[in-house]
Amino acid sequence: MKYLISITTALLLLTGCASNKVVSVKQSWPDAPDEIMTSCNQLKELTDPTTLSNLTQTVATNYSEYFVCSLKVDTWIEWYKQQKDNYEGKK
């Protein structure tokens, strides 16, 4: 009787394990917010072209603003695309 219960229990456990289906969960890479994926703003225009100091200040502001923004945005976009490709198994 003991053996019959043990064998029955073992068969029930094995049958239960064998009938479980493996369910794969496919997670997709999250999309980046649109605010982050935008390019830099347009450069500032010269307001008063008659003074050299105004011209110099506008040019200096544009250069510094653009290069900082460009570096941040381009680096982030490149990193995001590489991470997405790595996650999805692409080269």
PDB file with one MODEL, atoms N, CA, C and O in Angstrom:
MODEL        1
ATOM      1  N   MET A   1       0.819  -1.190   0.000  1.00  0.00           N
ATOM      2  CA  MET A   1       0.000   0.000   0.000  1.00  0.00           C
ATOM      3  C   MET A   1       0.867   1.260   0.000  1.00  0.00           C
ATOM      4  O   MET A   1       0.564   2.245  -0.673  1.00  0.00           O
ATOM      5  N   LYS A   2       1.976   1.198   0.790  1.00  0.00           N
ATOM      6  CA  LYS A   2       2.881   2.345   0.838  1.00  0.00           C
ATOM      7  C   LYS A   2       3.467   2.606  -0.538  1.00  0.00           C
ATOM      8  O   LYS A   2       3.551   3.745  -0.998  1.00  0.00           O
ATOM      9  N   TYR A   3       3.868   1.521  -1.177  1.00  0.00           N
ATOM     10  CA  TYR A   3       4.491   1.665  -2.492  1.00  0.00           C
ATOM     11  C   TYR A   3       3.505   2.207  -3.520  1.00  0.00           C
ATOM     12  O   TYR A   3       3.871   3.002  -4.386  1.00  0.00           O
ATOM     13  N   LEU A   4       2.269   1.775  -3.418  1.00  0.00           N
ATOM     14  CA  LEU A   4       1.253   2.244  -4.344  1.00  0.00           C
ATOM     15  C   LEU A   4       1.015   3.741  -4.190  1.00  0.00           C
ATOM     16  O   LEU A   4       0.883   4.454  -5.186  1.00  0.00           O
ATOM     17  N   ILE A   5       0.961   4.220  -2.958  1.00  0.00           N
ATOM     18  CA  ILE A   5       0.781   5.657  -2.707  1.00  0.00           C
ATOM     19  C   ILE A   5       2.005   6.421  -3.186  1.00  0.00           C
ATOM     20  O   ILE A   5       1.869   7.479  -3.800  1.00  0.00           O
ATOM     21  N   SER A   6       3.189   5.907  -2.919  1.00  0.00           N
ATOM     22  CA  SER A   6       4.417   6.580  -3.342  1.00  0.00           C
ATOM     23  C   SER A   6       4.515   6.648  -4.855  1.00  0.00           C
ATOM     24  O   SER A   6       4.876   7.686  -5.409  1.00  0.00           O
ATOM     25  N   ILE A   7       4.200   5.553  -5.523  1.00  0.00           N
ATOM     26  CA  ILE A   7       4.268   5.513  -6.985  1.00  0.00           C
ATOM     27  C   ILE A   7       3.208   6.441  -7.577  1.00  0.00           C
ATOM     28  O   ILE A   7       3.483   7.159  -8.538  1.00  0.00           O
ATOM     29  N   THR A   8       2.013   6.431  -7.017  1.00  0.00           N
ATOM     30  CA  THR A   8       0.940   7.292  -7.503  1.00  0.00           C
ATOM     31  C   THR A   8       1.315   8.766  -7.322  1.00  0.00           C
ATOM     32  O   THR A   8       1.106   9.585  -8.217  1.00  0.00           O
ATOM     33  N   THR A   9       1.865   9.083  -6.167  1.00  0.00           N
ATOM     34  CA  THR A   9       2.282  10.467  -5.903  1.00  0.00           C
ATOM     35  C   THR A   9       3.387  10.887  -6.862  1.00  0.00           C
ATOM     36  O   THR A   9       3.358  11.993  -7.400  1.00  0.00           O
ATOM     37  N   ALA A  10       4.353  10.012  -7.075  1.00  0.00           N
ATOM     38  CA  ALA A  10       5.452  10.330  -7.983  1.00  0.00           C
ATOM     39  C   ALA A  10       4.942  10.526  -9.403  1.00  0.00           C
ATOM     40  O   ALA A  10       5.368  11.447 -10.100  1.00  0.00           O
ATOM     41  N   LEU A  11       4.019   9.650  -9.836  1.00  0.00           N
ATOM     42  CA  LEU A  11       3.457   9.795 -11.176  1.00  0.00           C
ATOM     43  C   LEU A  11       2.663  11.095 -11.318  1.00  0.00           C
ATOM     44  O   LEU A  11       2.732  11.749 -12.359  1.00  0.00           O
ATOM     45  N   LEU A  12       1.923  11.467 -10.297  1.00  0.00           N
ATOM     46  CA  LEU A  12       1.175  12.719 -10.343  1.00  0.00           C
ATOM     47  C   LEU A  12       2.110  13.925 -10.413  1.00  0.00           C
ATOM     48  O   LEU A  12       1.862  14.874 -11.157  1.00  0.00           O
ATOM     49  N   LEU A  13       3.178  13.877  -9.636  1.00  0.00           N
ATOM     50  CA  LEU A  13       4.129  14.986  -9.651  1.00  0.00           C
ATOM     51  C   LEU A  13       4.826  15.088 -11.004  1.00  0.00           C
ATOM     52  O   LEU A  13       4.976  16.181 -11.550  1.00  0.00           O
ATOM     53  N   LEU A  14       5.249  13.948 -11.543  1.00  0.00           N
ATOM     54  CA  LEU A  14       5.927  13.964 -12.833  1.00  0.00           C
ATOM     55  C   LEU A  14       4.988  14.386 -13.950  1.00  0.00           C
ATOM     56  O   LEU A  14       5.395  15.098 -14.868  1.00  0.00           O
ATOM     57  N   THR A  15       3.752  13.960 -13.880  1.00  0.00           N
ATOM     58  CA  THR A  15       2.774  14.338 -14.899  1.00  0.00           C
ATOM     59  C   THR A  15       2.490  15.837 -14.819  1.00  0.00           C
ATOM     60  O   THR A  15       2.363  16.507 -15.844  1.00  0.00           O
ATOM     61  N   GLY A  16       2.394  16.345 -13.621  1.00  0.00           N
ATOM     62  CA  GLY A  16       2.152  17.770 -13.455  1.00  0.00           C
ATOM     63  C   GLY A  16       3.315  18.600 -13.968  1.00  0.00           C
ATOM     64  O   GLY A  16       3.097  19.640 -14.588  1.00  0.00           O
ATOM     65  N   CYS A  17       4.533  18.169 -13.728  1.00  0.00           N
ATOM     66  CA  CYS A  17       5.700  18.898 -14.213  1.00  0.00           C
ATOM     67  C   CYS A  17       5.813  18.814 -15.732  1.00  0.00           C
ATOM     68  O   CYS A  17       6.207  19.777 -16.390  1.00  0.00           O
ATOM     69  N   ALA A  18       5.465  17.661 -16.275  1.00  0.00           N
ATOM     70  CA  ALA A  18       5.593  17.479 -17.723  1.00  0.00           C
ATOM     71  C   ALA A  18       4.548  18.265 -18.490  1.00  0.00           C
ATOM     72  O   ALA A  18       4.783  18.644 -19.638  1.00  0.00           O
ATOM     73  N   SER A  19       3.408  18.516 -17.885  1.00  0.00           N
ATOM     74  CA  SER A  19       2.348  19.198 -18.617  1.00  0.00           C
ATOM     75  C   SER A  19       2.474  20.724 -18.551  1.00  0.00           C
ATOM     76  O   SER A  19       1.766  21.437 -19.263  1.00  0.00           O
ATOM     77  N   ASN A  20       3.361  21.218 -17.710  1.00  0.00           N
ATOM     78  CA  ASN A  20       3.548  22.677 -17.653  1.00  0.00           C
ATOM     79  C   ASN A  20       4.193  23.159 -18.940  1.00  0.00           C
ATOM     80  O   ASN A  20       5.195  22.606 -19.393  1.00  0.00           O
ATOM     81  N   LYS A  21       3.626  24.163 -19.506  1.00  0.00           N
ATOM     82  CA  LYS A  21       4.171  24.732 -20.733  1.00  0.00           C
ATOM     83  C   LYS A  21       5.096  25.886 -20.372  1.00  0.00           C
ATOM     84  O   LYS A  21       4.822  26.663 -19.457  1.00  0.00           O
ATOM     85  N   VAL A  22       6.167  25.979 -21.091  1.00  0.00           N
ATOM     86  CA  VAL A  22       7.092  27.084 -20.879  1.00  0.00           C
ATOM     87  C   VAL A  22       6.557  28.288 -21.637  1.00  0.00           C
ATOM     88  O   VAL A  22       6.324  28.231 -22.845  1.00  0.00           O
ATOM     89  N   VAL A  23       6.372  29.356 -20.919  1.00  0.00           N
ATOM     90  CA  VAL A  23       5.865  30.575 -21.518  1.00  0.00           C
ATOM     91  C   VAL A  23       7.010  31.574 -21.573  1.00  0.00           C
ATOM     92  O   VAL A  23       7.534  31.994 -20.541  1.00  0.00           O
ATOM     93  N   SER A  24       7.388  31.944 -22.779  1.00  0.00           N
ATOM     94  CA  SER A  24       8.462  32.917 -22.895  1.00  0.00           C
ATOM     95  C   SER A  24       7.879  34.323 -22.891  1.00  0.00           C
ATOM     96  O   SER A  24       6.851  34.599 -23.510  1.00  0.00           O
ATOM     97  N   VAL A  25       8.560  35.183 -22.185  1.00  0.00           N
ATOM     98  CA  VAL A  25       8.119  36.561 -22.093  1.00  0.00           C
ATOM     99  C   VAL A  25       9.099  37.403 -22.891  1.00  0.00           C
ATOM    100  O   VAL A  25      10.282  37.478 -22.557  1.00  0.00           O
ATOM    101  N   LYS A  26       8.607  38.029 -23.935  1.00  0.00           N
ATOM    102  CA  LYS A  26       9.451  38.869 -24.786  1.00  0.00           C
ATOM    103  C   LYS A  26       9.256  40.311 -24.353  1.00  0.00           C
ATOM    104  O   LYS A  26       8.179  40.888 -24.500  1.00  0.00           O
ATOM    105  N   GLN A  27      10.324  40.873 -23.819  1.00  0.00           N
ATOM    106  CA  GLN A  27      10.259  42.271 -23.430  1.00  0.00           C
ATOM    107  C   GLN A  27      10.856  43.105 -24.545  1.00  0.00           C
ATOM    108  O   GLN A  27      11.888  42.757 -25.120  1.00  0.00           O
ATOM    109  N   SER A  28      10.210  44.183 -24.836  1.00  0.00           N
ATOM    110  CA  SER A  28      10.722  45.048 -25.885  1.00  0.00           C
ATOM    111  C   SER A  28      11.473  46.215 -25.262  1.00  0.00           C
ATOM    112  O   SER A  28      11.196  46.630 -24.137  1.00  0.00           O
ATOM    113  N   TRP A  29      12.428  46.728 -26.020  1.00  0.00           N
ATOM    114  CA  TRP A  29      13.219  47.857 -25.553  1.00  0.00           C
ATOM    115  C   TRP A  29      12.311  49.082 -25.454  1.00  0.00           C
ATOM    116  O   TRP A  29      11.570  49.377 -26.391  1.00  0.00           O
ATOM    117  N   PRO A  30      12.361  49.793 -24.332  1.00  0.00           N
ATOM    118  CA  PRO A  30      11.474  50.950 -24.192  1.00  0.00           C
ATOM    119  C   PRO A  30      11.873  52.080 -25.135  1.00  0.00           C
ATOM    120  O   PRO A  30      13.055  52.301 -25.395  1.00  0.00           O
ATOM    121  N   ASP A  31      10.887  52.776 -25.631  1.00  0.00           N
ATOM    122  CA  ASP A  31      11.153  53.918 -26.495  1.00  0.00           C
ATOM    123  C   ASP A  31      11.588  55.106 -25.644  1.00  0.00           C
ATOM    124  O   ASP A  31      11.118  55.302 -24.523  1.00  0.00           O
ATOM    125  N   ALA A  32      12.487  55.880 -26.203  1.00  0.00           N
ATOM    126  CA  ALA A  32      12.949  57.078 -25.505  1.00  0.00           C
ATOM    127  C   ALA A  32      11.917  58.183 -25.653  1.00  0.00           C
ATOM    128  O   ALA A  32      11.216  58.253 -26.663  1.00  0.00           O
ATOM    129  N   PRO A  33      11.824  59.040 -24.656  1.00  0.00           N
ATOM    130  CA  PRO A  33      10.894  60.170 -24.768  1.00  0.00           C
ATOM    131  C   PRO A  33      11.299  61.090 -25.913  1.00  0.00           C
ATOM    132  O   PRO A  33      12.486  61.251 -26.197  1.00  0.00           O
ATOM    133  N   ASP A  34      10.331  61.680 -26.553  1.00  0.00           N
ATOM    134  CA  ASP A  34      10.603  62.566 -27.687  1.00  0.00           C
ATOM    135  C   ASP A  34      11.429  63.779 -27.287  1.00  0.00           C
ATOM    136  O   ASP A  34      12.206  64.294 -28.091  1.00  0.00           O
ATOM    137  N   GLU A  35      11.265  64.242 -26.044  1.00  0.00           N
ATOM    138  CA  GLU A  35      12.005  65.415 -25.589  1.00  0.00           C
ATOM    139  C   GLU A  35      13.514  65.172 -25.616  1.00  0.00           C
ATOM    140  O   GLU A  35      14.288  66.093 -25.876  1.00  0.00           O
ATOM    141  N   ILE A  36      13.924  63.949 -25.352  1.00  0.00           N
ATOM    142  CA  ILE A  36      15.349  63.627 -25.307  1.00  0.00           C
ATOM    143  C   ILE A  36      15.904  63.376 -26.706  1.00  0.00           C
ATOM    144  O   ILE A  36      17.087  63.616 -26.951  1.00  0.00           O
ATOM    145  N   MET A  37      15.094  62.912 -27.597  1.00  0.00           N
ATOM    146  CA  MET A  37      15.559  62.550 -28.933  1.00  0.00           C
ATOM    147  C   MET A  37      15.546  63.722 -29.919  1.00  0.00           C
ATOM    148  O   MET A  37      15.694  63.511 -31.123  1.00  0.00           O
ATOM    149  N   THR A  38      15.374  64.931 -29.436  1.00  0.00           N
ATOM    150  CA  THR A  38      15.362  66.088 -30.325  1.00  0.00           C
ATOM    151  C   THR A  38      16.764  66.653 -30.505  1.00  0.00           C
ATOM    152  O   THR A  38      17.639  66.460 -29.661  1.00  0.00           O
ATOM    153  N   SER A  39      16.959  67.337 -31.586  1.00  0.00           N
ATOM    154  CA  SER A  39      18.240  67.977 -31.859  1.00  0.00           C
ATOM    155  C   SER A  39      18.340  69.296 -31.111  1.00  0.00           C
ATOM    156  O   SER A  39      17.410  69.719 -30.425  1.00  0.00           O
ATOM    157  N   CYS A  40      19.485  69.927 -31.263  1.00  0.00           N
ATOM    158  CA  CYS A  40      19.719  71.224 -30.603  1.00  0.00           C
ATOM    159  C   CYS A  40      18.875  72.315 -31.247  1.00  0.00           C
ATOM    160  O   CYS A  40      18.422  72.186 -32.384  1.00  0.00           O
ATOM    161  N   ASN A  41      18.674  73.393 -30.492  1.00  0.00           N
ATOM    162  CA  ASN A  41      17.939  74.548 -30.998  1.00  0.00           C
ATOM    163  C   ASN A  41      18.767  75.294 -32.039  1.00  0.00           C
ATOM    164  O   ASN A  41      19.971  75.076 -32.175  1.00  0.00           O
ATOM    165  N   GLN A  42      18.100  76.167 -32.760  1.00  0.00           N
ATOM    166  CA  GLN A  42      18.798  77.013 -33.723  1.00  0.00           C
ATOM    167  C   GLN A  42      19.714  77.980 -32.980  1.00  0.00           C
ATOM    168  O   GLN A  42      19.474  78.338 -31.827  1.00  0.00           O
ATOM    169  N   LEU A  43      20.760  78.385 -33.671  1.00  0.00           N
ATOM    170  CA  LEU A  43      21.689  79.347 -33.082  1.00  0.00           C
ATOM    171  C   LEU A  43      21.051  80.725 -32.994  1.00  0.00           C
ATOM    172  O   LEU A  43      20.130  81.037 -33.748  1.00  0.00           O
ATOM    173  N   LYS A  44      21.542  81.548 -32.074  1.00  0.00           N
ATOM    174  CA  LYS A  44      21.002  82.892 -31.898  1.00  0.00           C
ATOM    175  C   LYS A  44      21.446  83.784 -33.046  1.00  0.00           C
ATOM    176  O   LYS A  44      22.559  83.665 -33.557  1.00  0.00           O
ATOM    177  N   GLU A  45      20.559  84.668 -33.433  1.00  0.00           N
ATOM    178  CA  GLU A  45      20.882  85.594 -34.511  1.00  0.00           C
ATOM    179  C   GLU A  45      21.475  86.870 -33.944  1.00  0.00           C
ATOM    180  O   GLU A  45      21.233  87.229 -32.792  1.00  0.00           O
ATOM    181  N   LEU A  46      22.233  87.527 -34.749  1.00  0.00           N
ATOM    182  CA  LEU A  46      22.853  88.779 -34.362  1.00  0.00           C
ATOM    183  C   LEU A  46      21.783  89.871 -34.300  1.00  0.00           C
ATOM    184  O   LEU A  46      21.086  90.125 -35.282  1.00  0.00           O
ATOM    185  N   THR A  47      21.663  90.510 -33.139  1.00  0.00           N
ATOM    186  CA  THR A  47      20.618  91.526 -32.974  1.00  0.00           C
ATOM    187  C   THR A  47      21.055  92.889 -33.506  1.00  0.00           C
ATOM    188  O   THR A  47      20.271  93.599 -34.136  1.00  0.00           O
ATOM    189  N   ASP A  48      22.302  93.243 -33.250  1.00  0.00           N
ATOM    190  CA  ASP A  48      22.798  94.550 -33.698  1.00  0.00           C
ATOM    191  C   ASP A  48      24.126  94.344 -34.415  1.00  0.00           C
ATOM    192  O   ASP A  48      25.166  94.256 -33.763  1.00  0.00           O
ATOM    193  N   PRO A  49      24.114  94.265 -35.748  1.00  0.00           N
ATOM    194  CA  PRO A  49      25.335  93.960 -36.480  1.00  0.00           C
ATOM    195  C   PRO A  49      26.328  95.116 -36.560  1.00  0.00           C
ATOM    196  O   PRO A  49      27.406  94.959 -37.132  1.00  0.00           O
ATOM    197  N   THR A  50      25.991  96.252 -36.007  1.00  0.00           N
ATOM    198  CA  THR A  50      26.876  97.409 -36.146  1.00  0.00           C
ATOM    199  C   THR A  50      28.014  97.413 -35.134  1.00  0.00           C
ATOM    200  O   THR A  50      29.044  98.042 -35.375  1.00  0.00           O
ATOM    201  N   THR A  51      27.850  96.726 -34.007  1.00  0.00           N
ATOM    202  CA  THR A  51      28.912  96.743 -32.997  1.00  0.00           C
ATOM    203  C   THR A  51      29.683  95.442 -33.020  1.00  0.00           C
ATOM    204  O   THR A  51      29.116  94.355 -33.132  1.00  0.00           O
ATOM    205  N   LEU A  52      30.997  95.584 -32.911  1.00  0.00           N
ATOM    206  CA  LEU A  52      31.881  94.410 -32.933  1.00  0.00           C
ATOM    207  C   LEU A  52      31.731  93.581 -31.660  1.00  0.00           C
ATOM    208  O   LEU A  52      31.825  92.354 -31.701  1.00  0.00           O
ATOM    209  N   SER A  53      31.498  94.249 -30.531  1.00  0.00           N
ATOM    210  CA  SER A  53      31.342  93.523 -29.274  1.00  0.00           C
ATOM    211  C   SER A  53      30.079  92.657 -29.290  1.00  0.00           C
ATOM    212  O   SER A  53      30.084  91.548 -28.756  1.00  0.00           O
ATOM    213  N   ASN A  54      29.017  93.147 -29.889  1.00  0.00           N
ATOM    214  CA  ASN A  54      27.781  92.376 -29.997  1.00  0.00           C
ATOM    215  C   ASN A  54      27.993  91.162 -30.902  1.00  0.00           C
ATOM    216  O   ASN A  54      27.510  90.066 -30.617  1.00  0.00           O
ATOM    217  N   LEU A  55      28.716  91.377 -31.987  1.00  0.00           N
ATOM    218  CA  LEU A  55      29.032  90.275 -32.904  1.00  0.00           C
ATOM    219  C   LEU A  55      29.864  89.206 -32.203  1.00  0.00           C
ATOM    220  O   LEU A  55      29.574  88.015 -32.314  1.00  0.00           O
ATOM    221  N   THR A  56      30.899  89.634 -31.483  1.00  0.00           N
ATOM    222  CA  THR A  56      31.774  88.697 -30.777  1.00  0.00           C
ATOM    223  C   THR A  56      31.012  87.932 -29.703  1.00  0.00           C
ATOM    224  O   THR A  56      31.191  86.723 -29.552  1.00  0.00           O
ATOM    225  N   GLN A  57      30.175  88.623 -28.966  1.00  0.00           N
ATOM    226  CA  GLN A  57      29.406  87.974 -27.905  1.00  0.00           C
ATOM    227  C   GLN A  57      28.429  86.946 -28.481  1.00  0.00           C
ATOM    228  O   GLN A  57      28.287  85.852 -27.933  1.00  0.00           O
ATOM    229  N   THR A  58      27.768  87.285 -29.564  1.00  0.00           N
ATOM    230  CA  THR A  58      26.812  86.363 -30.187  1.00  0.00           C
ATOM    231  C   THR A  58      27.531  85.127 -30.729  1.00  0.00           C
ATOM    232  O   THR A  58      27.054  84.004 -30.566  1.00  0.00           O
ATOM    233  N   VAL A  59      28.671  85.337 -31.369  1.00  0.00           N
ATOM    234  CA  VAL A  59      29.431  84.208 -31.917  1.00  0.00           C
ATOM    235  C   VAL A  59      29.932  83.302 -30.800  1.00  0.00           C
ATOM    236  O   VAL A  59      29.837  82.080 -30.909  1.00  0.00           O
ATOM    237  N   ALA A  60      30.462  83.881 -29.730  1.00  0.00           N
ATOM    238  CA  ALA A  60      30.962  83.083 -28.605  1.00  0.00           C
ATOM    239  C   ALA A  60      29.838  82.299 -27.937  1.00  0.00           C
ATOM    240  O   ALA A  60      30.001  81.129 -27.588  1.00  0.00           O
ATOM    241  N   THR A  61      28.700  82.957 -27.766  1.00  0.00           N
ATOM    242  CA  THR A  61      27.544  82.284 -27.160  1.00  0.00           C
ATOM    243  C   THR A  61      27.068  81.130 -28.030  1.00  0.00           C
ATOM    244  O   THR A  61      26.771  80.046 -27.529  1.00  0.00           O
ATOM    245  N   ASN A  62      26.997  81.370 -29.331  1.00  0.00           N
ATOM    246  CA  ASN A  62      26.545  80.317 -30.243  1.00  0.00           C
ATOM    247  C   ASN A  62      27.492  79.128 -30.248  1.00  0.00           C
ATOM    248  O   ASN A  62      27.050  77.980 -30.199  1.00  0.00           O
ATOM    249  N   TYR A  63      28.776  79.391 -30.306  1.00  0.00           N
ATOM    250  CA  TYR A  63      29.741  78.293 -30.318  1.00  0.00           C
ATOM    251  C   TYR A  63      29.647  77.456 -29.055  1.00  0.00           C
ATOM    252  O   TYR A  63      29.548  76.231 -29.121  1.00  0.00           O
ATOM    253  N   SER A  64      29.677  78.114 -27.909  1.00  0.00           N
ATOM    254  CA  SER A  64      29.651  77.351 -26.658  1.00  0.00           C
ATOM    255  C   SER A  64      28.334  76.609 -26.484  1.00  0.00           C
ATOM    256  O   SER A  64      28.327  75.442 -26.093  1.00  0.00           O
ATOM    257  N   GLU A  65      27.228  77.269 -26.770  1.00  0.00           N
ATOM    258  CA  GLU A  65      25.914  76.644 -26.616  1.00  0.00           C
ATOM    259  C   GLU A  65      25.754  75.449 -27.553  1.00  0.00           C
ATOM    260  O   GLU A  65      25.270  74.392 -27.147  1.00  0.00           O
ATOM    261  N   TYR A  66      26.162  75.624 -28.801  1.00  0.00           N
ATOM    262  CA  TYR A  66      25.983  74.559 -29.777  1.00  0.00           C
ATOM    263  C   TYR A  66      26.856  73.348 -29.470  1.00  0.00           C
ATOM    264  O   TYR A  66      26.379  72.215 -29.516  1.00  0.00           O
ATOM    265  N   PHE A  67      28.124  73.576 -29.159  1.00  0.00           N
ATOM    266  CA  PHE A  67      29.008  72.440 -28.936  1.00  0.00           C
ATOM    267  C   PHE A  67      28.632  71.641 -27.698  1.00  0.00           C
ATOM    268  O   PHE A  67      28.739  70.415 -27.699  1.00  0.00           O
ATOM    269  N   VAL A  68      28.195  72.316 -26.645  1.00  0.00           N
ATOM    270  CA  VAL A  68      27.753  71.599 -25.446  1.00  0.00           C
ATOM    271  C   VAL A  68      26.494  70.791 -25.749  1.00  0.00           C
ATOM    272  O   VAL A  68      26.408  69.614 -25.399  1.00  0.00           O
ATOM    273  N   CYS A  69      25.533  71.418 -26.391  1.00  0.00           N
ATOM    274  CA  CYS A  69      24.279  70.737 -26.719  1.00  0.00           C
ATOM    275  C   CYS A  69      24.511  69.595 -27.697  1.00  0.00           C
ATOM    276  O   CYS A  69      23.973  68.501 -27.530  1.00  0.00           O
ATOM    277  N   SER A  70      25.308  69.857 -28.707  1.00  0.00           N
ATOM    278  CA  SER A  70      25.579  68.845 -29.717  1.00  0.00           C
ATOM    279  C   SER A  70      26.258  67.617 -29.120  1.00  0.00           C
ATOM    280  O   SER A  70      25.900  66.483 -29.436  1.00  0.00           O
ATOM    281  N   LEU A  71      27.224  67.851 -28.268  1.00  0.00           N
ATOM    282  CA  LEU A  71      27.933  66.742 -27.635  1.00  0.00           C
ATOM    283  C   LEU A  71      26.995  65.904 -26.768  1.00  0.00           C
ATOM    284  O   LEU A  71      27.021  64.675 -26.824  1.00  0.00           O
ATOM    285  N   LYS A  72      26.172  66.573 -25.969  1.00  0.00           N
ATOM    286  CA  LYS A  72      25.243  65.847 -25.099  1.00  0.00           C
ATOM    287  C   LYS A  72      24.236  65.028 -25.903  1.00  0.00           C
ATOM    288  O   LYS A  72      24.032  63.843 -25.643  1.00  0.00           O
ATOM    289  N   VAL A  73      23.621  65.669 -26.867  1.00  0.00           N
ATOM    290  CA  VAL A  73      22.555  65.009 -27.625  1.00  0.00           C
ATOM    291  C   VAL A  73      23.115  63.882 -28.494  1.00  0.00           C
ATOM    292  O   VAL A  73      22.578  62.775 -28.494  1.00  0.00           O
ATOM    293  N   ASP A  74      24.167  64.156 -29.216  1.00  0.00           N
ATOM    294  CA  ASP A  74      24.722  63.139 -30.108  1.00  0.00           C
ATOM    295  C   ASP A  74      25.250  61.936 -29.339  1.00  0.00           C
ATOM    296  O   ASP A  74      25.071  60.795 -29.766  1.00  0.00           O
ATOM    297  N   THR A  75      25.898  62.187 -28.207  1.00  0.00           N
ATOM    298  CA  THR A  75      26.408  61.090 -27.384  1.00  0.00           C
ATOM    299  C   THR A  75      25.271  60.264 -26.818  1.00  0.00           C
ATOM    300  O   THR A  75      25.335  59.035 -26.803  1.00  0.00           O
ATOM    301  N   TRP A  76      24.222  60.941 -26.350  1.00  0.00           N
ATOM    302  CA  TRP A  76      23.097  60.198 -25.788  1.00  0.00           C
ATOM    303  C   TRP A  76      22.393  59.365 -26.851  1.00  0.00           C
ATOM    304  O   TRP A  76      22.047  58.210 -26.601  1.00  0.00           O
ATOM    305  N   ILE A  77      22.178  59.928 -28.023  1.00  0.00           N
ATOM    306  CA  ILE A  77      21.505  59.194 -29.093  1.00  0.00           C
ATOM    307  C   ILE A  77      22.339  57.989 -29.517  1.00  0.00           C
ATOM    308  O   ILE A  77      21.793  56.908 -29.740  1.00  0.00           O
ATOM    309  N   GLU A  78      23.644  58.162 -29.628  1.00  0.00           N
ATOM    310  CA  GLU A  78      24.520  57.042 -29.998  1.00  0.00           C
ATOM    311  C   GLU A  78      24.480  55.953 -28.930  1.00  0.00           C
ATOM    312  O   GLU A  78      24.392  54.769 -29.257  1.00  0.00           O
ATOM    313  N   TRP A  79      24.545  56.347 -27.647  1.00  0.00           N
ATOM    314  CA  TRP A  79      24.491  55.372 -26.563  1.00  0.00           C
ATOM    315  C   TRP A  79      23.159  54.626 -26.580  1.00  0.00           C
ATOM    316  O   TRP A  79      23.131  53.405 -26.425  1.00  0.00           O
ATOM    317  N   TYR A  80      22.075  55.338 -26.763  1.00  0.00           N
ATOM    318  CA  TYR A  80      20.751  54.719 -26.766  1.00  0.00           C
ATOM    319  C   TYR A  80      20.624  53.688 -27.887  1.00  0.00           C
ATOM    320  O   TYR A  80      20.125  52.583 -27.673  1.00  0.00           O
ATOM    321  N   LYS A  81      21.080  54.060 -29.082  1.00  0.00           N
ATOM    322  CA  LYS A  81      20.979  53.142 -30.216  1.00  0.00           C
ATOM    323  C   LYS A  81      21.841  51.900 -30.007  1.00  0.00           C
ATOM    324  O   LYS A  81      21.421  50.794 -30.348  1.00  0.00           O
ATOM    325  N   GLN A  82      23.042  52.069 -29.451  1.00  0.00           N
ATOM    326  CA  GLN A  82      23.910  50.924 -29.180  1.00  0.00           C
ATOM    327  C   GLN A  82      23.294  50.014 -28.137  1.00  0.00           C
ATOM    328  O   GLN A  82      23.334  48.793 -28.283  1.00  0.00           O
ATOM    329  N   GLN A  83      22.724  50.586 -27.085  1.00  0.00           N
ATOM    330  CA  GLN A  83      22.090  49.771 -26.054  1.00  0.00           C
ATOM    331  C   GLN A  83      20.885  49.018 -26.601  1.00  0.00           C
ATOM    332  O   GLN A  83      20.654  47.861 -26.249  1.00  0.00           O
ATOM    333  N   LYS A  84      20.130  49.670 -27.450  1.00  0.00           N
ATOM    334  CA  LYS A  84      18.963  49.017 -28.045  1.00  0.00           C
ATOM    335  C   LYS A  84      19.404  47.866 -28.947  1.00  0.00           C
ATOM    336  O   LYS A  84      18.814  46.786 -28.901  1.00  0.00           O
ATOM    337  N   ASP A  85      20.431  48.082 -29.763  1.00  0.00           N
ATOM    338  CA  ASP A  85      20.939  47.018 -30.632  1.00  0.00           C
ATOM    339  C   ASP A  85      21.499  45.861 -29.813  1.00  0.00           C
ATOM    340  O   ASP A  85      21.270  44.700 -30.154  1.00  0.00           O
ATOM    341  N   ASN A  86      22.225  46.154 -28.745  1.00  0.00           N
ATOM    342  CA  ASN A  86      22.759  45.100 -27.879  1.00  0.00           C
ATOM    343  C   ASN A  86      21.624  44.318 -27.218  1.00  0.00           C
ATOM    344  O   ASN A  86      21.694  43.094 -27.108  1.00  0.00           O
ATOM    345  N   TYR A  87      20.605  45.005 -26.789  1.00  0.00           N
ATOM    346  CA  TYR A  87      19.474  44.355 -26.134  1.00  0.00           C
ATOM    347  C   TYR A  87      18.725  43.431 -27.101  1.00  0.00           C
ATOM    348  O   TYR A  87      18.285  42.344 -26.728  1.00  0.00           O
ATOM    349  N   GLU A  88      18.593  43.883 -28.334  1.00  0.00           N
ATOM    350  CA  GLU A  88      17.865  43.097 -29.318  1.00  0.00           C
ATOM    351  C   GLU A  88      18.752  42.073 -30.018  1.00  0.00           C
ATOM    352  O   GLU A  88      18.261  41.299 -30.839  1.00  0.00           O
ATOM    353  N   GLY A  89      20.048  42.055 -29.709  1.00  0.00           N
ATOM    354  CA  GLY A  89      20.953  41.059 -30.266  1.00  0.00           C
ATOM    355  C   GLY A  89      21.439  41.387 -31.665  1.00  0.00           C
ATOM    356  O   GLY A  89      21.827  40.482 -32.405  1.00  0.00           O
ATOM    357  N   LYS A  90      21.429  42.642 -32.042  1.00  0.00           N
ATOM    358  CA  LYS A  90      21.902  43.038 -33.363  1.00  0.00           C
ATOM    359  C   LYS A  90      23.331  43.552 -33.246  1.00  0.00           C
ATOM    360  O   LYS A  90      23.781  43.943 -32.168  1.00  0.00           O
ATOM    361  N   LYS A  91      24.028  43.545 -34.366  1.00  0.00           N
ATOM    362  CA  LYS A  91      25.381  44.118 -34.390  1.00  0.00           C
ATOM    363  C   LYS A  91      25.422  45.315 -35.258  1.00  0.00           C
ATOM    364  O   LYS A  91      26.475  45.935 -35.405  1.00  0.00           O
TER     365      LYS A  91
ENDMDL
END
